[in-house]
Amino acid sequence: MRIRTHVAAHLLEFVHFVLINARACLFPVFIFVMLALSQVVPLPVARYDFLLFACLGMQAIMLATALETRDELTVITLFHLLGLGLEVFKVHVGSWSYPEAALFKVWGVPLYSGFMYASVASYMIQAWRLFDLRFLRWPPAYVVVPLGVLIYLNFFTNNVLPDIRFILIGAVLLVFGRSWVGFTPRSIERRLPLVLAFLLIGVFVWFAENIATYFGAWQYPDQHEGWRMVSPHKLSSWALLVIVSLMTVVQLKRVKSARGQASHDVAVAGPHASSASGLDRCERCSSRSGSSARSTMSSSSS
């Protein structure tokens, strides 16, 4: 009987974990739905333009319904611009293409494409709040910021200079090898090595990329004659994108916390915190904000 109760409790916690992730994936899932819908429904405007209008409308709805705050929208906009800059460069050098016509295109790149990067940031921000994320042994900014810059720049330079992604991955393992992330699916905080979390989210994004290219979000050179699975080699790229994305989100939150603007949503233990008690010494999200996030998730899932 005790074993059955124990299993049932873990199963219930897993269900909560899945539901919270589904809630955090609201914006990415919306993009996938719009990609699929725009392939089968006649549109009065170009498909890429429709996707841009749909993403803008969804962001407006999320802001109006308090699913996102203005500060979170600012972070998402930053990711949109960073992603758009990368898209312009990659399309220019032939890494992938957007073959369909559109009015809102910049140097061959539809403006909606930046929202695919923004959706990664949206997931991280939503998961941060809904899971009460906390980080143990987060490295100092003077290490994290240069590493993040190098990762982002390598997406540009690897077309003209040697690709150093595996050196960067080694650096990530060295810098974050002792870091942990704490998350609360239901009532008990669970912990996971941060580098494993990077990998798992990267795998998830790679699967999402396969879905996106299947629905024609963009095309790789080997997909011009028809869709085929994206090379597993892209896993390392997506893992690095996830890493630099989380680095950016955490550092922005730490800067904001240092200014005394939003200390309640930043919980990062320093590099010298002990494994046993470091998380307990972190700032905790207030019980009011935690219960509010849970109730929001519950009402959304019902």
SULVENBEL-V40831 format. One record per helix or strand of 3 or more residues. SS is the DSSP state (helix for helix, strand for strand). FROM is the first residue (numbers start at 1). LEN is the number of residues. Records with the same first field share a line. If there is no record, write none. Layout:
SS = FROM-LEN / FROM-LEN
//
This chain:
helix = 2-23 / 26-15 / 47-18 / 70-23 / 111-20 / 141-17 / 165-12 / 194-21 / 221-3 / 234-25 / 263-3 / 278-4 / 287-15
strand = 134-3 / 180-5 / 189-5
//
